[in-house]
Amino acid sequence: TLPIIKDSQQQHGLRHGDYQRYRGYCSRRLRRLRKTLGFKMGNRHKFTGKKVTEDMLTDNRFLLLVLMEAERAWSYAMQLKQEANTEPRKRFHLLARLRKAAKHGEQLERLCESRRVDAKTKLEAQAYTAYLVGMVQFELQAWKSAMEAFNKCKTIYEKLASAFTEEQAVLYHQRVEEISPNIRYCAYNIGDQNAINDLMQMRLRGGGMMAEKLEALITQTRAKQAATMSEVEWRGRTVPVKIDKARIFLLGLADNEAAIAQAASEETKERLYETLLAECRDTIQAVREEIKKQRERAVDGEATKISNLQYLHSYLTYIKLWTVVKRNESMAHVLQAKLKEPQMDENKRGPRPQDLIRLYDIILQSLAELCTLQGLEDDHTFQKEVSLKMLVYKAYRCFFIAQSYVLVKKWSEALVLYERVLKYAREVQSKAKNLNNSLKDLPDVQELITEVNAEKYSLQAAAILGESKTPQQMQVKDNKPLCERLENFSLDPTILGKQPNLVQFPPEFQPIPCKPLFFDLALNHVAFPPLDDKVEQKGKGGLTGYIKGIFGFGS
């Protein structure tokens, strides 16, 4: 039963709390089941009611038919519960639909008593019916009956979870976790004063729809406690609190702050901060509306009432602005820790000092608004405390601006900003001596001074190293090859290129000693012997000699 229900709910709207969509799905599935089983309620002209009997259980789809009827009534009731926040009359319809769902659940339990149904299905039907009965009694505020029904449901699901594997038991454990806040709330209304603390702890562990449900239960609990609260004291002045929404918010303020302090993860802490701010904004809006009504019907004798309401408004605004400060400070701590971690993935964008500068800008803006709260203009102690807090956060903001300059290698600007940070920090230390407990909720400026001094030394070393590496005067300004400037260090990026200027080519001509030349001057004065006898005499042979030469006689 439970796996079928949870699978349908997750696929058809309840993952996002859309009960109307889930109700439409239940109606369509019922129509398909009736058509497939031939279990129609008459025709289009006349309605003929039918009930599923034990004899029909040869097909288990008849049990599914009753289950879907119960789910449809339950989902409609949950939809009406959401709408009842703005339309209280719908609560009567809500109770009627819940009773209808419980009636279908009891019918399912009776059918499952048949021998044709296995033991597991019988137990699941009993647990499902107990859950629906508990929901009816819970809405009727019959706390004892509701607690008994929820405990029965919880016991059955725990037994079923122990009988299956871990994967199959997950659904049953989830249902037990859903029921537990209702049980604790019933216990609180019966008289268990520790139950509200259990609900607060559940809220720290919860998330999503579970967290919203716990918030609603805690708000209902505070609404009952708020009847005893009539005034609040702040900055030495007692202010009457007659607005119910303001009473509920102020009553739960300490619990919310304690829950934020105990939060195990940053995600949970962020969610609790957002919840607190949302409640605070709603409360401030309610007080503004009341101030507006008071002013419309104000006469001279009611000026004090308006003044008290205005002071209450200032107090709530102070809570909102200081919560914004603490939330942004918490986010800044997380970013600072990530900023110090080595970046593993170069393609992924990590945190930068600019992100922290933005957070501290919001903090300073909120503190500036605190100085302008009505009713606190003449409170010099308050003004001094706010000014001191502004100095602390200015120092941190200036520190991260300096770090952003360090990243772009602007050494002189960063060094000037570090000096400004030290100036702010020393000013904070000198002024804090006159204000007791003024720094207990603020970041430690002494740690900041230590860190700045270390950064200054690193900055000076980086600046000196940077000057030795990239001064303009050390760049190569002429075209001398490397072989002609070996005695002087200079940067020449062309050496690493494709055409390094190592030597001059082709080289220049230089004079060198040459080999001696020998001239034969005596040749002009030598007389050669006659060679006439060696020279062939031509012209004496004629035709006879020619013929002899042809035939070889003359040789």
C-alpha positions as CSV (number, residue, x, y, z in Angstrom):
1,T,0.0,0.0,0.0
2,L,2.6,2.6,1.1
3,P,4.9,2.0,-1.9
4,I,2.0,2.4,-4.3
5,I,0.9,5.6,-2.6
6,K,4.4,7.2,-2.4
7,D,5.2,6.4,-6.0
8,S,1.9,8.0,-7.2
9,Q,2.4,11.0,-5.0
10,Q,6.0,11.7,-6.1
11,Q,5.1,11.4,-9.8
12,H,1.9,13.5,-9.7
13,G,2.5,16.7,-7.8
14,L,3.3,16.1,-4.2
15,R,7.0,16.5,-4.8
16,H,6.1,20.2,-5.0
17,G,3.2,20.2,-2.7
18,D,0.6,20.4,-5.5
19,Y,-2.4,18.6,-3.9
20,Q,-4.8,19.7,-6.6
21,R,-2.8,18.0,-9.3
22,Y,-2.6,14.8,-7.3
23,R,-6.4,14.9,-6.7
24,G,-7.0,15.1,-10.4
25,Y,-4.7,12.1,-11.0
26,C,-6.7,10.1,-8.4
27,S,-10.0,10.9,-10.1
28,R,-8.7,9.9,-13.5
29,R,-7.2,6.6,-12.2
30,L,-10.5,5.8,-10.4
31,R,-12.3,6.3,-13.7
32,R,-9.9,4.0,-15.5
33,L,-10.2,1.4,-12.8
34,R,-14.0,1.4,-12.8
35,K,-14.0,1.2,-16.6
36,T,-11.5,-1.7,-16.7
37,L,-13.3,-3.6,-13.9
38,G,-16.7,-3.0,-15.2
39,F,-17.6,-1.4,-11.9
40,K,-19.6,1.6,-13.0
41,M,-21.9,3.6,-10.8
42,G,-24.9,3.5,-13.0
43,N,-25.1,5.4,-16.3
44,R,-25.1,9.1,-17.4
45,H,-28.8,9.4,-16.5
46,K,-28.9,7.7,-13.1
47,F,-26.4,7.1,-10.3
48,T,-26.4,3.7,-8.7
49,G,-24.0,3.3,-5.8
50,K,-22.0,0.2,-5.4
51,K,-19.7,-1.1,-2.7
52,V,-16.7,-3.3,-3.0
53,T,-17.3,-6.6,-1.2
54,E,-15.1,-9.5,-0.1
55,D,-16.4,-11.7,-2.9
56,M,-14.8,-9.3,-5.5
57,L,-11.3,-9.7,-4.1
58,T,-10.4,-12.2,-6.7
59,D,-8.9,-9.2,-8.5
60,N,-6.6,-7.1,-6.3
61,R,-7.5,-4.0,-8.3
62,F,-10.7,-3.7,-6.3
63,L,-8.5,-2.9,-3.2
64,L,-6.7,-0.3,-5.3
65,L,-10.1,1.2,-6.1
66,V,-10.9,1.8,-2.4
67,L,-7.3,3.1,-1.8
68,M,-7.6,5.7,-4.6
69,E,-11.0,6.9,-3.2
70,A,-9.3,7.4,0.2
71,E,-6.3,9.2,-1.5
72,R,-8.6,11.5,-3.5
73,A,-10.5,12.6,-0.4
74,W,-7.2,13.1,1.6
75,S,-5.6,15.1,-1.2
76,Y,-8.6,17.4,-1.4
77,A,-8.5,17.9,2.3
78,M,-4.8,18.9,2.2
79,Q,-5.6,21.3,-0.7
80,L,-8.3,22.9,1.4
81,K,-5.9,23.1,4.3
82,Q,-3.6,25.3,2.2
83,E,-6.5,27.5,1.1
84,A,-7.9,27.8,4.6
85,N,-5.0,30.1,5.6
86,T,-6.8,32.9,3.7
87,E,-10.3,31.5,3.7
88,P,-11.2,30.1,7.2
89,R,-14.6,28.8,6.1
90,K,-13.0,26.1,4.1
91,R,-11.9,24.4,7.3
92,F,-15.4,22.9,7.6
93,H,-15.1,21.4,4.1
94,L,-11.6,20.2,5.1
95,L,-12.9,18.2,8.1
96,A,-15.7,16.7,5.9
97,R,-13.1,15.4,3.4
98,L,-10.8,14.1,6.0
99,R,-13.7,12.1,7.6
100,K,-14.5,10.8,4.1
101,A,-10.9,9.6,3.7
102,A,-10.9,7.9,7.1
103,K,-14.2,6.2,6.2
104,H,-12.6,4.8,3.0
105,G,-9.6,3.7,5.0
106,E,-11.8,1.8,7.4
107,Q,-13.5,0.1,4.5
108,L,-10.1,-0.9,3.1
109,E,-9.1,-2.3,6.5
110,R,-12.3,-4.4,6.7
111,L,-11.7,-5.8,3.2
112,C,-8.1,-6.7,4.0
113,E,-9.3,-8.9,6.8
114,S,-10.2,-11.5,4.2
115,R,-8.3,-14.7,3.9
116,R,-7.4,-13.8,0.3
117,V,-5.2,-10.9,1.6
118,D,-1.6,-11.6,2.9
119,A,-0.4,-10.5,6.3
120,K,1.8,-7.6,5.0
121,T,-1.2,-6.0,3.2
122,K,-3.4,-6.3,6.3
123,L,-0.8,-4.5,8.4
124,E,-0.3,-1.8,5.9
125,A,-4.1,-1.2,5.7
126,Q,-4.3,-0.9,9.5
127,A,-1.4,1.6,9.5
128,Y,-2.9,3.6,6.7
129,T,-6.3,3.7,8.4
130,A,-4.7,4.7,11.7
131,Y,-2.9,7.6,9.9
132,L,-6.1,8.9,8.4
133,V,-8.0,8.6,11.7
134,G,-5.1,10.4,13.4
135,M,-5.3,13.3,10.9
136,V,-9.0,13.7,11.6
137,Q,-8.5,13.8,15.3
138,F,-5.5,16.2,14.9
139,E,-7.6,18.7,13.0
140,L,-10.4,18.4,15.6
141,Q,-7.7,19.0,18.3
142,A,-8.6,15.8,20.1
143,W,-5.0,15.4,21.1
144,K,-5.1,12.2,23.0
145,S,-7.1,10.3,20.4
146,A,-4.8,11.7,17.6
147,M,-1.7,10.6,19.6
148,E,-3.0,7.1,20.1
149,A,-3.8,6.7,16.4
150,F,-0.4,8.1,15.3
151,N,1.4,5.9,17.7
152,K,-0.4,2.8,16.4
153,C,0.6,3.9,12.8
154,K,4.2,4.5,13.8
155,T,4.5,1.1,15.6
156,I,3.2,-0.8,12.6
157,Y,5.5,0.9,10.1
158,E,8.5,0.4,12.4
159,K,7.7,-3.4,12.6
160,L,7.2,-3.5,8.8
161,A,10.6,-1.7,8.3
162,S,12.4,-4.3,10.4
163,A,10.9,-7.1,8.4
164,F,12.3,-5.9,5.0
165,T,15.7,-5.1,3.5
166,E,17.2,-1.7,4.0
167,E,16.2,-0.5,0.5
168,Q,12.6,-1.5,1.1
169,A,12.5,-0.1,4.6
170,V,13.4,3.4,3.5
171,L,9.8,4.3,2.7
172,Y,8.5,3.1,6.1
173,H,11.2,5.1,7.9
174,Q,10.3,8.2,6.0
175,R,6.6,7.8,7.0
176,V,7.7,7.4,10.7
177,E,9.7,10.6,10.4
178,E,6.6,12.4,9.0
179,I,4.4,11.2,11.8
180,S,6.9,12.0,14.7
181,P,6.3,15.8,14.7
182,N,2.6,15.3,15.0
183,I,3.1,13.0,17.9
184,R,5.3,15.5,19.7
185,Y,2.9,18.3,19.1
186,C,0.0,16.2,20.5
187,A,2.2,15.4,23.5
188,Y,2.9,19.1,24.0
189,N,-0.8,19.9,24.0
190,I,-1.6,17.1,26.4
191,G,1.0,18.6,28.8
192,D,4.5,17.6,27.9
193,Q,6.5,20.8,28.0
194,N,9.7,19.2,26.5
195,A,7.9,18.4,23.3
196,I,8.5,21.9,21.8
197,N,12.2,21.3,22.3
198,D,11.9,18.1,20.4
199,L,10.1,19.9,17.5
200,M,12.9,22.5,17.4
201,Q,15.5,19.7,17.1
202,M,13.5,18.0,14.4
203,R,13.4,21.3,12.5
204,L,17.2,21.4,12.5
205,R,17.4,18.0,10.9
206,G,14.4,18.5,8.6
207,G,14.2,20.0,5.1
208,G,11.8,20.6,2.3
209,M,8.1,19.8,3.0
210,M,9.0,18.4,6.4
211,A,10.6,21.7,7.4
212,E,7.5,23.6,6.3
213,K,5.3,21.2,8.4
214,L,7.4,21.7,11.4
215,E,7.4,25.5,11.0
216,A,3.6,25.4,11.0
217,L,3.4,23.2,14.2
218,I,6.0,25.4,16.0
219,T,4.0,28.5,15.0
220,Q,0.8,27.0,16.4
221,T,2.6,26.2,19.7
222,R,3.9,29.7,20.0
223,A,0.5,31.2,19.3
224,K,-0.8,29.4,22.5
225,Q,2.2,30.6,24.5
226,A,1.9,34.2,23.2
227,A,-1.3,34.8,25.2
228,T,0.8,35.2,28.3
229,M,3.2,37.8,26.7
230,S,2.2,41.4,27.1
231,E,5.4,43.6,26.9
232,V,9.0,43.6,25.8
233,E,12.0,45.6,27.1
234,W,14.7,47.0,24.8
235,R,17.3,49.7,25.4
236,G,15.9,50.4,28.9
237,R,12.4,51.0,27.7
238,T,9.4,48.7,28.2
239,V,6.9,48.6,25.3
240,P,3.5,46.9,25.4
241,V,3.0,44.3,22.7
242,K,-0.7,43.9,21.7
243,I,-0.3,42.6,18.2
244,D,-0.6,38.8,18.2
245,K,1.8,38.3,15.2
246,A,4.5,40.4,17.0
247,R,4.0,38.4,20.2
248,I,4.4,35.1,18.4
249,F,7.5,36.3,16.6
250,L,9.2,37.8,19.7
251,L,8.4,34.7,21.7
252,G,10.2,32.4,19.2
253,L,13.1,34.8,18.6
254,A,15.4,33.2,21.3
255,D,14.5,29.7,20.0
256,N,15.3,30.7,16.4
257,E,18.7,32.2,17.4
258,A,19.5,29.1,19.5
259,A,18.6,26.9,16.5
260,I,20.8,28.9,14.2
261,A,23.7,28.6,16.7
262,Q,23.2,24.8,16.9
263,A,22.8,24.2,13.1
264,A,25.1,21.5,11.9
265,S,25.6,22.6,8.3
266,E,25.8,26.0,6.5
267,E,22.8,25.0,4.4
268,T,20.6,24.5,7.5
269,K,21.9,27.7,9.0
270,E,21.1,29.7,5.8
271,R,17.6,28.2,5.7
272,L,16.9,29.2,9.3
273,Y,18.2,32.7,8.7
274,E,15.8,33.0,5.7
275,T,12.9,31.7,7.8
276,L,13.7,34.2,10.6
277,L,13.9,37.1,8.2
278,A,10.7,36.2,6.5
279,E,8.9,36.0,9.8
280,C,10.4,39.4,10.8
281,R,9.3,41.1,7.6
282,D,5.7,39.8,8.1
283,T,5.7,41.1,11.7
284,I,7.0,44.5,10.7
285,Q,4.3,44.8,8.0
286,A,1.6,43.9,10.6
287,V,3.0,46.6,12.9
288,R,3.1,49.2,10.1
289,E,-0.6,48.5,9.3
290,E,-1.4,49.0,13.0
291,I,0.5,52.3,13.1
292,K,-1.4,53.4,10.0
293,K,-4.7,52.6,11.6
294,Q,-3.7,54.4,14.8
295,R,-2.8,57.5,12.9
296,E,-6.1,57.5,11.0
297,R,-8.1,57.6,14.2
298,A,-5.4,59.4,16.4
299,V,-6.3,62.2,18.8
300,D,-4.0,64.1,21.1
301,G,-4.5,61.6,23.9
302,E,-3.3,58.7,21.8
303,A,0.1,60.1,20.9
304,T,1.8,57.8,23.5
305,K,0.3,54.7,21.9
306,I,1.6,55.7,18.5
307,S,5.0,56.3,20.1
308,N,5.0,52.9,21.7
309,L,4.1,51.2,18.4
310,Q,6.8,53.2,16.6
311,Y,9.3,52.1,19.2
312,L,8.2,48.5,18.7
313,H,8.6,49.0,14.9
314,S,12.1,50.3,15.5
315,Y,12.9,47.2,17.7
316,L,11.7,44.8,15.0
317,T,13.6,46.7,12.3
318,Y,16.7,46.4,14.5
319,I,16.2,42.6,14.7
320,K,15.8,42.4,11.0
321,L,18.9,44.5,10.1
322,W,21.1,42.8,12.7
323,T,19.9,39.3,11.4
324,V,21.0,40.4,7.9
325,V,24.4,41.4,9.3
326,K,24.9,38.1,11.0
327,R,23.7,36.1,8.0
328,N,26.1,37.9,5.7
329,E,28.9,37.5,8.2
330,S,28.2,33.8,8.3
331,M,28.3,33.7,4.5
332,A,31.6,35.7,4.5
333,H,33.2,33.1,6.8
334,V,32.3,30.3,4.5
335,L,33.7,32.2,1.5
336,Q,36.9,33.1,3.4
337,A,37.5,29.4,4.1
338,K,36.9,28.5,0.5
339,L,39.2,31.3,-0.6
340,K,42.1,29.8,1.3
341,E,41.5,26.3,-0.2
342,P,43.6,25.4,-3.3
343,Q,41.5,25.4,-6.5
344,M,41.4,21.9,-7.9
345,D,39.4,22.5,-11.0
346,E,40.7,25.4,-13.1
347,N,37.6,25.5,-15.3
348,K,35.3,26.0,-12.3
349,R,34.9,29.5,-11.0
350,G,35.9,29.7,-7.4
351,P,35.2,32.5,-4.8
352,R,37.0,35.8,-5.3
353,P,37.6,38.7,-3.0
354,Q,35.0,40.7,-4.9
355,D,32.3,38.4,-3.6
356,L,33.3,39.2,0.0
357,I,33.4,42.9,-0.8
358,R,29.7,42.7,-1.8
359,L,28.7,41.0,1.4
360,Y,30.5,43.6,3.5
361,D,28.8,46.4,1.5
362,I,25.4,44.9,2.5
363,I,26.5,44.7,6.1
364,L,27.6,48.4,6.2
365,Q,24.4,49.4,4.5
366,S,22.4,47.6,7.2
367,L,24.4,49.2,10.0
368,A,23.9,52.7,8.4
369,E,20.1,52.1,8.5
370,L,20.4,51.2,12.2
371,C,21.7,54.7,12.9
372,T,18.5,56.2,11.5
373,L,16.0,54.2,13.5
374,Q,13.3,56.4,15.1
375,G,13.4,56.7,18.8
376,L,17.2,56.1,19.0
377,E,18.5,59.4,17.7
378,D,19.3,60.5,21.3
379,D,20.7,57.2,22.4
380,H,24.4,58.1,22.2
381,T,25.6,54.7,23.5
382,F,23.7,53.0,20.8
383,Q,25.1,55.3,18.1
384,K,28.6,54.7,19.4
385,E,28.2,51.0,19.4
386,V,26.9,51.0,15.8
387,S,29.7,53.3,14.7
388,L,32.2,50.9,16.3
389,K,30.6,48.0,14.4
390,M,30.9,49.9,11.2
391,L,34.6,50.5,11.7
392,V,35.1,46.7,12.2
393,Y,33.4,45.8,9.0
394,K,35.0,48.7,7.1
395,A,38.4,47.2,8.1
396,Y,37.3,43.8,6.7
397,R,35.9,45.3,3.6
398,C,39.1,47.3,3.0
399,F,41.2,44.1,3.6
400,F,39.4,42.2,0.8
401,I,39.6,45.2,-1.5
402,A,43.4,45.1,-0.9
403,Q,43.5,41.4,-1.8
404,S,41.6,42.1,-5.0
405,Y,44.4,44.5,-5.9
406,V,47.0,42.0,-5.0
407,L,45.5,39.5,-7.6
408,V,46.1,42.0,-10.4
409,K,49.6,42.8,-9.1
410,K,48.9,46.4,-8.1
411,W,51.3,46.4,-5.2
412,S,51.4,50.1,-4.2
413,E,47.5,50.3,-4.1
414,A,47.3,47.1,-2.0
415,L,50.0,48.4,0.4
416,V,48.1,51.6,0.9
417,L,44.9,49.8,1.6
418,Y,46.6,47.4,4.1
419,E,47.7,50.5,6.0
420,R,44.1,51.7,6.0
421,V,43.0,48.4,7.5
422,L,45.5,48.8,10.3
423,K,44.3,52.3,10.9
424,Y,40.7,51.1,11.2
425,A,41.7,48.2,13.5
426,R,43.7,50.4,15.9
427,E,40.8,52.9,16.0
428,V,38.4,50.0,16.9
429,Q,40.7,48.9,19.7
430,S,41.1,52.4,21.2
431,K,37.3,53.0,21.1
432,A,36.3,49.6,22.4
433,K,37.9,50.4,25.8
434,N,35.1,52.9,26.5
435,L,32.3,50.5,25.5
436,N,31.9,47.4,27.5
437,N,31.0,44.1,25.7
438,S,30.8,46.0,22.4
439,L,33.0,43.5,20.5
440,K,31.7,40.2,21.8
441,D,29.5,39.6,18.7
442,L,32.0,41.0,16.2
443,P,35.0,39.5,14.3
444,D,38.3,39.6,16.1
445,V,40.3,42.7,14.9
446,Q,43.5,41.4,16.5
447,E,43.5,38.4,14.2
448,L,42.9,40.8,11.3
449,I,45.9,42.9,12.4
450,T,48.2,39.8,12.5
451,E,47.0,38.7,9.1
452,V,47.5,42.2,7.6
453,N,51.1,42.4,8.9
454,A,51.9,39.0,7.4
455,E,50.3,40.0,4.1
456,K,52.3,43.2,4.1
457,Y,55.6,41.3,4.3
458,S,54.5,39.0,1.5
459,L,53.4,42.0,-0.5
460,Q,56.8,43.7,-0.2
461,A,58.6,40.6,-1.2
462,A,56.3,40.1,-4.2
463,A,56.8,43.7,-5.2
464,I,60.7,43.4,-5.0
465,L,60.5,40.2,-6.9
466,G,58.2,41.7,-9.5
467,E,60.6,44.7,-9.9
468,S,63.6,42.4,-10.6
469,K,61.7,40.5,-13.2
470,T,59.7,43.0,-15.2
471,P,61.2,46.5,-15.1
472,Q,60.8,48.6,-18.2
473,Q,64.4,49.7,-18.1
474,M,65.7,46.1,-18.3
475,Q,63.9,45.4,-21.6
476,V,66.1,45.1,-24.7
477,K,65.9,48.4,-26.6
478,D,68.4,47.7,-29.4
479,N,68.9,44.9,-31.9
480,K,72.2,43.6,-30.5
481,P,72.5,39.9,-30.7
482,L,72.9,37.8,-27.6
483,C,76.6,37.1,-28.2
484,E,77.3,40.8,-27.9
485,R,75.6,41.4,-24.5
486,L,76.5,38.4,-22.5
487,E,77.9,40.5,-19.7
488,N,74.6,42.4,-19.1
489,F,71.3,40.8,-18.0
490,S,68.3,41.9,-20.0
491,L,64.9,40.4,-21.0
492,D,64.5,39.5,-24.6
493,P,61.3,37.6,-25.4
494,T,62.5,36.9,-29.0
495,I,65.0,34.4,-27.6
496,L,62.2,31.9,-26.9
497,G,60.6,32.6,-30.3
498,K,61.1,31.0,-33.7
499,Q,63.8,33.5,-34.8
500,P,66.0,34.2,-31.8
501,N,68.6,37.0,-32.1
502,L,71.7,35.0,-31.1
503,V,74.3,36.1,-33.5
504,Q,74.6,38.5,-36.5
505,F,74.2,36.6,-39.8
506,P,75.8,37.0,-42.2
507,P,78.8,38.4,-40.3
508,E,80.6,41.6,-41.3
509,F,83.8,41.4,-43.3
510,Q,87.1,41.8,-41.4
511,P,90.7,42.3,-42.8
512,I,92.9,39.3,-42.4
513,P,96.5,38.5,-43.7
514,C,96.5,36.8,-47.1
515,K,98.8,34.4,-49.0
516,P,101.9,36.0,-50.9
517,L,101.6,36.3,-54.7
518,F,104.6,35.1,-56.8
519,F,105.1,36.7,-60.3
520,D,107.5,35.2,-63.0
521,L,109.3,38.3,-64.2
522,A,112.2,36.5,-66.0
523,L,109.9,35.0,-68.5
524,N,109.9,38.2,-70.5
525,H,113.7,38.1,-71.0
526,V,114.1,34.4,-72.0
527,A,114.8,33.6,-75.7
528,F,113.1,30.4,-76.9
529,P,115.0,28.1,-79.3
530,P,113.9,27.9,-83.0
531,L,111.4,25.2,-83.8
532,D,111.3,25.4,-87.5
533,D,112.5,21.9,-88.1
534,K,109.7,20.7,-85.9
535,V,107.0,22.5,-87.8
536,E,105.4,20.5,-90.7
537,Q,106.1,22.0,-94.1
538,K,102.7,22.6,-95.9
539,G,102.1,23.2,-99.6
540,K,104.8,20.8,-101.2
541,G,102.8,17.6,-101.7
542,G,100.2,18.6,-104.4
543,L,97.7,16.0,-105.9
544,T,100.1,13.1,-105.7
545,G,100.7,13.6,-102.0
546,Y,97.0,13.8,-101.4
547,I,96.4,10.5,-103.1
548,K,99.1,8.9,-101.3
549,G,97.7,10.1,-98.0
550,I,94.4,8.6,-98.8
551,F,95.7,5.2,-99.5
552,G,98.4,5.3,-96.9
553,F,101.3,5.1,-99.2
554,G,103.0,8.1,-97.7
555,S,103.0,6.9,-94.2
